[in-house]
Amino acid sequence: MKRYYNPISDSTSNTNIDDLPWDPAERKEIASYHPNQRDEIRRKYLVRGPYQPYGHDFKKTQMSNALRRFNRAWFEKYSTWVEYSILKERAFCLFCYLFKDDVRKLGGSDVFVKEGFCSWNKPDRLDTHVGKPNSTHNCAAEKCDNLMNQGQFIKHALFKQNDVVKNEYRIRLNASIDVSRYLLRQGLSFRGHDESEGFANRENFLELVKYTGEQNVDVSKVILKNAPQNNQMICPKIQKEIVNSFAEEVVKSIIEEIDHGVFGLLVDESSDVSHKEQMAVVFRFVDKSGTVKERFIGVVHVKETSSASLKSAIDNLFAKYGLSLKKLRGQGYDGASNMKGEFNGLRALVVRENNAAYYVHCFPHQLQLVVVQKSTLRKDQDILNAMSLVESTKGELQKLRDDGWDSLMNKVSSFCEKHNAEMLVMEDVFVDPMKPRRKTNITNLHHYKVNCFYTIIDLQFQEFNDRFTEVNTDLLICMASLSPLDSFHEFDKEKLVRLVKFYPDDFSYGEILSLEQHLDIYIDNMRRDERFKSLKSLGDLSRLMVKTQKHLAHPLVYRLLKLVLTLSVATASVERCFFCNEVGEDSCTQ
């Protein structure tokens, strides 16, 4: 009997439209949603468009004695409907997913809806799927067009507005949009605790809408009291929808700036006023002008703070905006946060999928934590000096561990004598003050020297090794060879060749050989050009190379420079995001 009717879902009509999954493999069947929400869900997916992760490294499969994979050109050829699931590594059809059940009487395979298409050696199957004008696919496509064409709805025909009403609505909506744009640009709150008409100050949004009307008679005639009670465009829900629209457009422009290129990921954690954990996410990338940009993407709420949950949240964010983890070239997390251990787990999970996503944790901040603060606060502190300082500090710690015990004991003895304090006999048996009756079978000397002195220094070494691994230390040292300071004084051809090998997915074997030969030409060209003699940073070098078209003359060097600039050497951007968030929360609670 099931094939003669669509089963109605038992779920209630409270599905959060903004939380709909992006990857086709994670979507539920349309029939499983409440009937009252199905069209709204369909419309949401159509507004989003098909999920097309251009930057994904499509999986290769052995077919007909050759390795085959999804062709990125199919996104262009079938731009309105073809989708690709990163989870299943298969192609799907958006139109058929949305309306296949409604046109099931026409028959047709479920390959593009449930199983997914993966016959990469038979691209003609895509045209076969589209079929003739009355095919299942084309009928579903027609239903999608009808759904998005509001003018064809019966209720629209019954309630056809005249031009005057439409114009008033447009003026009212534009007033709310303009006010929202101003408040967002200035970082001001929208609402307050009391917005009733009798209140003297109804907070920023309503007061600015009122002020806008006072400055324009035409606007004043159609807003607030002069607007229909059910169409004033000022309720909190409308405000939230406008803000979300702005956010989506801003993020969309940021993704377009990345342009399927490589980027870095910066993450910090905090909890809001309701003590719910959340992550601020920032992308670091180099735009077409050669400028290094760090752009705030959003705050992601997580149900729990396990590394798996954090990884799932990152995956969902990437899927939402059609990004691929394979394009990630740097990670940065705040190691001083409450979720330090979870971030370490997240880092490992990301590296497992992409070993080129190097973790260089908050470089200036970690030096301040574990080395000497004054020396690392110098703005001109270069990487080589910083790493030299790290090695020197590790050497001093090792020296202290090997030879520092006797000196420390002499100082302790002098202190006890000066203040008439009782000195422990180191040869006596150690007594645990928490459990004095339990025998320890060790002396005071062993406890304080091995269990305390050595252990504390070993923990310091562990912190150094966690923060400055052999890989990222070598990466940073090689990276310094690109520095334009003092007419490229730190340039080292061998280190740059070693640096290229950190990115095997970005340089072929032939390009590595070509770059090795080209580096001599590059450095000679840079040092001869007067415009490059006063540069102070890698960011300056990147911008000037684009401005002078040198990035076209030295494409491999510029590609390497872009990869280096995506490394998240500081997480200040995400920390500023939470600072702004805390200011907003504080103002709300006052």
C-alpha positions as CSV (number, residue, x, y, z in Angstrom):
1,M,0.0,0.0,0.0
2,K,2.9,2.4,0.7
3,R,3.6,2.8,-3.0
4,Y,0.0,4.3,-3.5
5,Y,0.4,7.1,-1.0
6,N,3.0,9.4,0.6
7,P,3.3,8.6,4.3
8,I,2.7,11.7,6.4
9,S,5.5,12.4,8.9
10,D,4.7,12.3,12.6
11,S,7.1,15.2,13.2
12,T,5.7,18.6,14.1
13,S,6.1,21.7,12.0
14,N,9.0,23.1,14.0
15,T,12.0,22.2,11.9
16,N,14.6,25.0,12.0
17,I,14.9,26.0,8.4
18,D,18.4,27.5,9.0
19,D,19.7,24.1,10.3
20,L,18.9,22.1,7.2
21,P,21.8,19.9,6.2
22,W,23.8,20.9,3.1
23,D,25.5,17.7,2.0
24,P,23.0,15.6,-0.1
25,A,24.0,12.5,1.8
26,E,22.8,14.0,5.1
27,R,19.4,15.1,4.0
28,K,16.2,13.5,5.0
29,E,13.5,12.7,2.5
30,I,11.1,15.5,1.8
31,A,8.2,13.3,2.7
32,S,9.6,12.9,6.3
33,Y,9.0,16.6,7.0
34,H,5.7,18.0,8.1
35,P,3.4,18.8,5.2
36,N,3.0,22.4,6.3
37,Q,6.7,22.9,6.0
38,R,7.6,21.0,2.9
39,D,7.2,23.9,0.5
40,E,9.2,26.2,2.8
41,I,12.0,23.7,3.0
42,R,12.0,23.2,-0.8
43,R,12.1,27.0,-1.2
44,K,15.1,27.2,1.2
45,Y,17.0,24.6,-0.8
46,L,16.2,26.3,-4.1
47,V,17.4,29.7,-2.7
48,R,20.6,28.1,-1.6
49,G,21.1,26.4,-4.9
50,P,22.8,23.0,-5.5
51,Y,25.6,22.0,-3.2
52,Q,28.7,22.3,-5.5
53,P,32.0,22.2,-3.6
54,Y,34.3,23.4,-6.4
55,G,37.4,23.3,-4.3
56,H,37.0,19.6,-3.2
57,D,39.6,17.1,-4.2
58,F,37.2,14.6,-5.9
59,K,37.9,11.0,-5.1
60,K,39.4,8.9,-7.9
61,T,37.9,5.4,-8.6
62,Q,39.3,2.6,-10.8
63,M,37.0,2.2,-13.8
64,S,37.7,0.5,-17.1
65,N,41.5,0.2,-16.3
66,A,41.7,3.9,-15.6
67,L,41.2,6.2,-12.6
68,R,38.1,8.3,-13.0
69,R,36.5,11.0,-10.9
70,F,33.8,13.6,-10.9
71,N,34.5,16.3,-13.6
72,R,34.4,19.8,-12.1
73,A,33.1,21.1,-15.5
74,W,29.8,19.3,-14.9
75,F,29.0,22.0,-12.2
76,E,29.0,24.5,-15.1
77,K,27.2,22.4,-17.6
78,Y,24.4,21.3,-15.2
79,S,24.7,24.3,-12.9
80,T,21.0,24.4,-11.8
81,W,20.7,20.9,-10.5
82,V,23.8,18.7,-10.2
83,E,25.2,18.3,-6.6
84,Y,28.1,16.5,-5.2
85,S,28.3,14.8,-1.8
86,I,31.6,15.0,0.0
87,L,30.5,12.3,2.4
88,K,29.5,9.8,-0.2
89,E,31.7,11.0,-3.1
90,R,28.7,10.8,-5.4
91,A,26.6,13.1,-7.5
92,F,22.9,13.9,-6.9
93,C,20.0,15.9,-8.4
94,L,18.5,18.8,-6.4
95,F,15.3,19.0,-8.5
96,C,14.5,15.3,-8.2
97,Y,15.3,15.3,-4.4
98,L,12.8,18.1,-3.9
99,F,9.9,16.7,-6.1
100,K,10.6,13.1,-7.0
101,D,7.9,11.8,-4.7
102,D,5.3,14.2,-6.3
103,V,6.1,12.9,-9.8
104,R,6.9,9.3,-8.9
105,K,4.1,8.0,-11.2
106,L,6.4,8.8,-14.1
107,G,8.9,6.3,-12.8
108,G,12.6,6.8,-13.1
109,S,15.6,5.6,-11.1
110,D,16.4,6.8,-7.6
111,V,20.2,6.9,-8.4
112,F,20.3,10.7,-8.4
113,V,18.1,10.9,-5.2
114,K,19.2,8.2,-2.8
115,E,22.2,6.1,-3.9
116,G,24.0,8.8,-5.8
117,F,25.6,8.7,-9.3
118,C,29.2,7.5,-9.5
119,S,29.7,6.2,-13.1
120,W,32.3,8.8,-13.9
121,N,33.3,7.0,-17.1
122,K,29.7,7.4,-18.5
123,P,29.0,11.2,-18.4
124,D,26.2,10.7,-21.0
125,R,24.1,9.3,-18.1
126,L,23.7,12.9,-16.9
127,D,22.0,13.8,-20.1
128,T,20.0,10.6,-20.0
129,H,18.8,11.6,-16.5
130,V,17.5,15.0,-17.8
131,G,15.7,13.1,-20.6
132,K,12.8,14.3,-22.7
133,P,10.5,17.2,-21.9
134,N,8.1,15.0,-19.9
135,S,10.8,13.1,-18.0
136,T,10.7,12.8,-14.2
137,H,13.6,15.3,-14.0
138,N,12.0,17.9,-16.2
139,C,8.7,17.6,-14.4
140,A,10.5,18.1,-11.1
141,A,12.3,21.1,-12.5
142,E,9.0,22.6,-13.7
143,K,7.6,22.2,-10.2
144,C,10.6,24.0,-8.8
145,D,10.1,26.9,-11.2
146,N,6.4,27.1,-10.2
147,L,7.3,27.0,-6.5
148,M,9.6,30.0,-6.9
149,N,7.2,31.9,-9.1
150,Q,4.9,33.4,-6.5
151,G,2.7,34.9,-9.1
152,Q,1.3,31.5,-10.1
153,F,-0.1,30.7,-6.6
154,I,-3.9,30.8,-6.3
155,K,-3.7,32.8,-3.1
156,H,-1.6,35.4,-4.9
157,A,-4.2,35.6,-7.7
158,L,-7.0,36.1,-5.1
159,F,-5.0,38.8,-3.3
160,K,-3.5,40.7,-6.1
161,Q,-2.1,44.0,-4.7
162,N,-2.3,47.2,-6.7
163,D,0.8,49.2,-7.5
164,V,0.2,51.7,-4.6
165,V,0.2,49.0,-2.0
166,K,3.3,47.4,-3.5
167,N,5.1,50.7,-3.5
168,E,4.2,51.4,0.1
169,Y,5.4,48.0,1.1
170,R,8.7,48.5,-0.7
171,I,9.3,51.9,1.0
172,R,8.5,50.3,4.4
173,L,10.9,47.4,3.8
174,N,13.7,49.7,2.6
175,A,13.4,51.8,5.7
176,S,13.8,48.8,7.9
177,I,16.7,47.5,5.8
178,D,18.5,50.9,5.8
179,V,18.1,51.2,9.6
180,S,19.4,47.6,10.0
181,R,22.4,48.3,7.8
182,Y,23.4,51.4,9.9
183,L,23.1,49.5,13.2
184,L,25.1,46.6,11.9
185,R,27.8,48.8,10.5
186,Q,28.1,50.6,13.8
187,G,27.9,47.5,15.9
188,L,24.9,48.8,17.8
189,S,22.1,46.8,19.5
190,F,18.7,46.6,17.9
191,R,16.3,46.0,20.7
192,G,15.9,46.9,24.4
193,H,14.0,45.5,27.4
194,D,11.0,47.8,26.9
195,E,9.8,48.9,23.5
196,S,6.2,49.8,24.4
197,E,4.7,52.9,22.9
198,G,4.5,54.7,26.2
199,F,8.3,54.3,26.9
200,A,10.4,57.4,26.2
201,N,13.2,55.6,24.5
202,R,12.1,52.5,22.4
203,E,15.8,51.6,21.6
204,N,17.8,52.0,18.5
205,F,15.8,50.2,15.8
206,L,12.4,51.7,16.4
207,E,13.9,55.1,17.2
208,L,15.9,55.2,14.0
209,V,12.8,54.1,11.9
210,K,10.9,56.9,13.5
211,Y,13.8,59.3,12.8
212,T,13.9,58.2,9.1
213,G,10.2,59.0,8.8
214,E,10.8,62.4,10.3
215,Q,13.4,63.2,7.6
216,N,11.2,62.0,4.7
217,V,7.5,62.7,4.4
218,D,6.9,59.9,1.9
219,V,8.4,57.4,4.3
220,S,6.5,58.8,7.3
221,K,3.2,58.1,5.6
222,V,3.8,54.4,5.4
223,I,5.7,53.4,8.5
224,L,4.8,52.7,12.2
225,K,1.3,53.9,13.1
226,N,0.6,54.7,9.4
227,A,1.3,51.1,8.3
228,P,-1.1,48.2,8.6
229,Q,-0.9,46.5,12.0
230,N,0.1,43.2,10.5
231,N,2.6,44.7,8.0
232,Q,4.8,47.2,9.8
233,M,8.1,45.4,9.1
234,I,9.5,46.1,12.6
235,C,8.8,43.0,14.7
236,P,11.8,41.1,16.1
237,K,11.4,38.2,13.6
238,I,11.6,40.6,10.7
239,Q,14.7,42.3,12.2
240,K,16.3,38.9,12.6
241,E,15.5,37.9,9.0
242,I,17.0,41.1,7.7
243,V,20.2,40.7,9.8
244,N,20.5,37.0,8.6
245,S,20.2,38.2,5.0
246,F,23.0,40.7,5.5
247,A,25.1,38.0,7.1
248,E,24.5,35.5,4.3
249,E,25.4,38.2,1.7
250,V,28.6,39.2,3.5
251,V,29.7,35.6,3.9
252,K,28.9,34.9,0.3
253,S,31.1,37.8,-0.8
254,I,33.9,36.4,1.4
255,I,33.6,33.0,-0.2
256,E,33.8,34.7,-3.6
257,E,37.0,36.4,-2.5
258,I,38.5,33.1,-1.5
259,D,37.6,32.0,-5.1
260,H,38.2,28.2,-4.5
261,G,41.7,29.0,-3.3
262,V,43.6,27.9,-0.2
263,F,42.8,29.5,3.2
264,G,43.6,29.2,6.9
265,L,41.2,28.5,9.7
266,L,41.2,30.5,13.0
267,V,39.0,29.3,15.9
268,D,38.4,30.5,19.4
269,E,35.9,29.4,22.0
270,S,33.7,31.1,24.6
271,S,30.4,30.7,26.2
272,D,27.5,33.1,26.0
273,V,25.4,34.5,28.8
274,S,23.4,31.3,28.9
275,H,26.7,29.3,29.4
276,K,26.4,27.6,26.0
277,E,29.6,26.8,24.3
278,Q,30.3,28.4,21.0
279,M,33.1,28.9,18.5
280,A,34.1,32.0,16.5
281,V,35.4,31.1,13.1
282,V,37.6,33.3,11.0
283,F,39.1,32.5,7.5
284,R,42.5,33.8,6.6
285,F,43.4,34.1,2.9
286,V,45.1,36.1,0.2
287,D,42.7,37.9,-2.2
288,K,43.2,38.8,-5.8
289,S,45.1,42.0,-5.0
290,G,47.6,40.1,-2.9
291,T,46.2,41.4,0.4
292,V,46.1,39.1,3.4
293,K,42.6,39.2,4.9
294,E,41.1,37.7,8.0
295,R,37.3,37.6,7.7
296,F,34.9,36.7,10.5
297,I,32.5,34.0,9.2
298,G,30.3,33.5,12.2
299,V,29.7,32.1,15.7
300,V,29.0,28.4,15.7
301,H,27.1,26.9,18.6
302,V,28.1,23.3,19.6
303,K,26.0,20.9,21.6
304,E,29.1,19.5,23.4
305,T,32.7,20.4,23.5
306,S,34.2,17.1,22.4
307,S,36.7,17.1,19.6
308,A,34.3,15.1,17.4
309,S,31.5,17.6,18.0
310,L,33.8,20.5,17.1
311,K,34.9,18.7,14.0
312,S,31.3,18.0,13.0
313,A,30.5,21.7,13.5
314,I,33.4,22.7,11.2
315,D,32.4,20.1,8.6
316,N,28.8,21.5,8.6
317,L,30.1,25.1,8.2
318,F,32.3,24.1,5.3
319,A,29.4,22.2,3.7
320,K,27.1,25.1,4.1
321,Y,29.4,27.4,2.0
322,G,30.6,24.8,-0.4
323,L,34.2,24.7,0.9
324,S,36.5,21.7,1.0
325,L,38.7,20.7,3.9
326,K,41.3,19.8,1.3
327,K,41.9,23.5,0.6
328,L,42.8,24.2,4.2
329,R,46.4,25.1,4.7
330,G,46.6,26.4,8.2
331,Q,44.9,26.0,11.6
332,G,45.0,28.3,14.6
333,Y,43.4,27.8,18.0
334,D,43.6,29.6,21.3
335,G,45.7,27.3,23.5
336,A,44.9,29.3,26.6
337,S,41.2,28.5,26.3
338,N,39.0,26.2,28.4
339,M,38.8,23.8,25.5
340,K,42.5,23.5,24.9
341,G,42.4,19.7,25.0
342,E,39.4,19.5,22.7
343,F,41.1,21.8,20.2
344,N,44.1,19.5,20.3
345,G,41.8,16.7,19.3
346,L,40.2,18.8,16.6
347,R,43.6,19.7,15.2
348,A,44.5,16.0,15.0
349,L,41.2,15.1,13.3
350,V,41.7,17.8,10.7
351,V,45.3,16.8,10.0
352,R,44.1,13.2,9.6
353,E,42.0,14.3,6.6
354,N,44.5,16.9,5.3
355,N,48.1,16.7,6.4
356,A,48.8,20.1,4.7
357,A,46.6,21.9,7.2
358,Y,49.6,22.9,9.4
359,Y,49.0,24.0,13.0
360,V,50.9,27.0,14.0
361,H,49.2,28.0,17.2
362,C,48.9,31.8,18.0
363,F,52.6,32.3,17.5
364,P,53.2,35.7,19.3
365,H,50.8,34.7,22.1
366,Q,52.5,31.4,22.8
367,L,55.9,33.0,23.0
368,Q,54.6,35.5,25.6
369,L,53.3,32.5,27.6
370,V,56.4,30.3,27.6
371,V,59.4,32.6,26.9
372,V,60.2,36.2,27.8
373,Q,57.4,38.7,27.4
374,K,59.4,41.8,26.7
375,S,61.4,40.4,23.9
376,T,58.3,39.0,22.1
377,L,56.4,42.2,22.4
378,R,58.9,43.9,20.0
379,K,57.0,44.4,16.7
380,D,60.2,43.9,14.7
381,Q,60.9,40.5,16.2
382,D,61.5,38.3,13.2
383,I,60.8,34.6,13.1
384,L,64.4,33.4,13.1
385,N,65.2,35.4,16.2
386,A,62.0,34.1,17.8
387,M,62.8,30.5,17.1
388,S,66.4,31.1,18.3
389,L,65.0,32.4,21.5
390,V,62.9,29.3,21.8
391,E,65.9,27.0,21.4
392,S,67.9,29.1,23.9
393,T,65.2,28.8,26.4
394,K,65.0,25.0,25.9
395,G,68.7,24.8,26.4
396,E,68.5,26.8,29.6
397,L,65.8,24.4,30.9
398,Q,67.9,21.4,30.0
399,K,70.9,22.9,31.8
400,L,68.7,23.6,34.9
401,R,67.5,20.0,34.9
402,D,71.0,18.6,34.6
403,D,72.9,20.9,37.0
404,G,70.4,23.1,38.8
405,W,69.3,20.9,41.7
406,D,72.3,21.6,43.9
407,S,72.1,25.3,43.3
408,L,68.4,25.3,44.1
409,M,69.0,23.4,47.4
410,N,71.7,25.9,48.4
411,K,69.2,28.8,48.0
412,V,66.6,26.9,49.9
413,S,69.0,26.2,52.8
414,S,70.0,29.9,52.9
415,F,66.4,30.9,52.9
416,C,65.6,28.6,55.8
417,E,68.5,29.7,57.9
418,K,67.7,33.4,57.3
419,H,64.1,32.9,58.5
420,N,64.7,30.3,61.1
421,A,62.6,27.7,59.2
422,E,63.0,24.0,59.8
423,M,65.0,22.2,57.1
424,L,63.9,18.7,56.0
425,V,66.5,15.9,56.2
426,M,66.8,14.8,52.6
427,E,67.8,11.2,53.6
428,D,64.7,10.6,55.7
429,V,61.7,8.7,54.4
430,F,59.2,11.0,52.7
431,V,55.8,11.3,54.5
432,D,52.8,12.2,52.4
433,P,51.0,15.0,54.3
434,M,47.7,13.9,52.8
435,K,48.2,10.2,53.8
436,P,50.7,10.2,56.7
437,R,50.1,6.6,57.6
438,R,50.9,5.2,54.2
439,K,54.5,4.1,53.6
440,T,56.0,5.8,50.5
441,N,59.3,3.9,50.4
442,I,61.1,6.9,49.0
443,T,63.3,9.6,50.5
444,N,62.6,13.3,50.7
445,L,65.5,13.7,48.2
446,H,63.8,11.4,45.7
447,H,60.4,13.0,46.1
448,Y,61.5,16.7,45.7
449,K,64.1,16.0,43.1
450,V,62.4,13.5,40.9
451,N,58.7,13.9,41.6
452,C,58.8,17.7,41.8
453,F,61.9,19.3,40.3
454,Y,62.3,16.9,37.3
455,T,58.5,16.6,36.7
456,I,58.0,20.4,36.5
457,I,60.8,20.9,34.1
458,D,59.6,18.0,32.0
459,L,56.2,19.5,31.8
460,Q,57.8,22.7,30.6
461,F,59.6,20.7,27.9
462,Q,56.3,19.1,27.0
463,E,54.6,22.5,26.6
464,F,57.4,23.6,24.3
465,N,57.2,20.5,22.2
466,D,53.4,20.7,21.9
467,R,53.6,24.4,20.9
468,F,56.7,24.2,18.8
469,T,56.8,20.9,17.0
470,E,59.6,19.9,14.8
471,V,57.4,20.3,11.7
472,N,56.0,23.7,12.4
473,T,59.4,25.0,13.7
474,D,61.1,23.9,10.4
475,L,58.1,25.4,8.5
476,L,58.5,28.8,10.2
477,I,62.3,28.8,9.7
478,C,61.9,28.0,6.0
479,M,59.1,30.6,5.7
480,A,61.5,33.3,6.9
481,S,63.6,32.8,3.7
482,L,60.8,34.6,1.8
483,S,61.1,37.8,4.0
484,P,61.8,40.9,1.9
485,L,63.5,42.7,4.8
486,D,66.9,44.3,4.0
487,S,66.7,43.5,0.3
488,F,65.8,39.8,1.0
489,H,68.7,39.3,3.3
490,E,67.3,36.1,4.7
491,F,66.8,34.5,1.2
492,D,67.9,30.9,1.2
493,K,67.3,28.8,-1.9
494,E,67.7,25.4,-0.1
495,K,65.2,26.4,2.6
496,L,62.6,27.5,0.0
497,V,63.0,24.2,-1.8
498,R,62.5,22.4,1.5
499,L,59.5,24.7,2.2
500,V,57.8,23.6,-1.1
501,K,58.0,20.0,-0.1
502,F,55.6,20.8,2.8
503,Y,52.9,21.3,0.2
504,P,52.9,18.2,-2.1
505,D,49.3,18.7,-3.1
506,D,50.1,22.2,-4.4
507,F,53.2,21.5,-6.4
508,S,53.9,18.7,-8.8
509,Y,57.3,17.1,-9.0
510,G,58.0,18.9,-12.3
511,E,57.0,22.3,-10.7
512,I,59.4,21.7,-7.8
513,L,62.3,21.1,-10.2
514,S,61.2,24.2,-12.2
515,L,61.0,26.3,-9.0
516,E,64.4,25.2,-7.9
517,Q,65.9,26.6,-11.2
518,H,63.7,29.7,-11.2
519,L,64.6,30.9,-7.7
520,D,67.9,32.4,-8.8
521,I,66.1,34.4,-11.5
522,Y,63.4,35.5,-8.9
523,I,65.9,36.8,-6.3
524,D,68.0,38.6,-8.9
525,N,64.9,40.3,-10.3
526,M,63.7,41.3,-6.8
527,R,67.0,42.8,-5.7
528,R,67.4,44.8,-8.9
529,D,64.0,46.4,-8.6
530,E,64.1,49.5,-6.4
531,R,60.4,49.2,-5.6
532,F,61.1,46.1,-3.5
533,K,63.9,47.4,-1.4
534,S,61.9,49.0,1.4
535,L,59.4,46.3,2.1
536,K,58.8,45.2,5.7
537,S,56.7,42.1,5.6
538,L,55.5,39.2,3.5
539,G,52.1,40.9,3.1
540,D,53.8,43.9,1.6
541,L,55.7,41.7,-0.8
542,S,52.5,39.9,-1.9
543,R,50.6,43.2,-2.6
544,L,53.5,44.7,-4.5
545,M,54.0,41.6,-6.6
546,V,50.4,41.8,-7.8
547,K,50.5,45.5,-8.3
548,T,53.7,45.2,-10.4
549,Q,52.5,42.0,-12.2
550,K,55.5,40.1,-10.8
551,H,53.1,37.4,-9.7
552,L,52.7,36.5,-13.3
553,A,56.4,36.5,-14.0
554,H,57.1,34.4,-10.9
555,P,53.8,32.3,-10.5
556,L,55.4,29.4,-8.5
557,V,57.0,31.8,-6.0
558,Y,53.8,33.7,-5.6
559,R,51.9,30.5,-5.1
560,L,54.3,29.5,-2.3
561,L,54.0,33.0,-0.8
562,K,50.2,32.7,-0.7
563,L,50.5,29.3,1.0
564,V,52.8,30.8,3.7
565,L,50.5,33.8,4.2
566,T,47.5,31.5,5.0
567,L,49.4,30.2,8.1
568,S,47.5,31.4,11.2
569,V,50.4,33.0,13.1
570,A,48.1,34.9,15.4
571,T,44.5,34.4,16.6
572,A,43.8,38.0,17.5
573,S,40.9,38.3,15.0
574,V,38.8,35.6,16.6
575,E,39.6,37.0,20.1
576,R,38.4,40.4,18.9
577,C,35.1,38.7,17.8
578,F,34.4,37.4,21.3
579,F,35.5,40.8,22.8
580,C,32.8,42.5,20.7
581,N,30.3,39.7,21.7
582,E,31.1,40.2,25.4
583,V,30.6,44.0,25.1
584,G,27.2,43.3,23.5
585,E,26.2,40.9,26.2
586,D,27.4,43.2,29.0
587,S,25.3,46.1,27.6
588,C,22.3,43.8,27.4
589,T,22.6,42.7,31.1
590,Q,23.1,46.2,32.5
